[in-house]
């Protein structure tokens, strides 16, 4: 079960070539799709039935079979506006899935929704160009990500949106994290800010494929293994000098990742506390899970992560949520320790179980007996 991924040096490279500069695949499964569909958005207080509607639609049009390439299906039965809605859902979900799998990003934050709610501050704001996501991955490298999607198999259907996506990720000059325990600034000079545009679509045989524009910083030297042993050094088209001279009109983002981490998990925590939470052993790890029979899953968190997060969730007598900062350092410590013990894997998964690098767990209901017997 995999998605083919084609990488391009820049949008010009995508326009002028019939094949990518390098290609690879990422592994996916039913549970990993559900995981990304749960967390990719940034809206707070989303009703459970809305989240289930999103997840169900993504699963409805995704065909994932063990040992075979993953496919999209049944797009031909949709009207034009319906295709636009589904394209947005699959674009965001599969972009999140790609970044979590490929770059070890634990928490990918949705910048637009968080900015609307005042949880991030922007200097030189450009709301129309701000990219979708930002998060920190391996080796403290952060990623600005713009997600695009289409239900059409023709490469030309992504050209316009990918071009806009490149403009969006270029529009941000820097990201400053004011988290008191791990303050940092991510920019081109420090070589810790990467820019990616991910377009997801079917190919002519309905197989899932991602067209990826991975822009590189001209200030930095990249080893050939930067992108999993894919050599990006040949004929690399960097961001133009003009982009770097226009720093006075490029957006600077200021955020506090300890606050954003709360909103990353908030909807899931609220769903869990509305249902009966039970402890299950999943891959020899204690997990707090709730039943989601609507999608034939149990969903939840590693128990230690759940214990930290539920302490940050409080309600007053009017059932309004009261915000309290999450101990992000403690949560990251739990997650780092877990994956250090698993041969540095960033994700633990089988065909029927998925433990993400963010500590979120998805397990097919029928897999429990198999898991109990391990």
Buried (B, 14 or more C-beta within 10 A) or exposed (E): BBBBBBBBBBBEBBEEEEEBBBEBBBEBBBBBBBBBBBBBBBBBEBEBEEBBEBBEBBBEBBBBEEEEBBBBEEBEEBEEEEBEEBBBBBBBBBBBBBBBBBBBBBBBBBBBBBBEEEBBBBEBBBEEBBBBBBBBBEEEBBBBBBBBBBBEBEBEBBBEBBBBBBBBBBBBBBBBBBBEEBEBBBBBEBBBBBBBBBBBBBBEEBBBBBBBBBBBBEEBEBEEEBBEEBBBEEEBBBBEEEBBEEEEEBBBBBBBBBBBBBBBBBBBBBBBBEBEBEEBEBBEBEBBBBBBEEBEBBBBBBBBBBEBBBEBBEEEEEEEBEBEEBBBEBBBEBBEEBBEEEEEBBBBBBBBBBBBBBBBBBBBBEBBEEBEEE
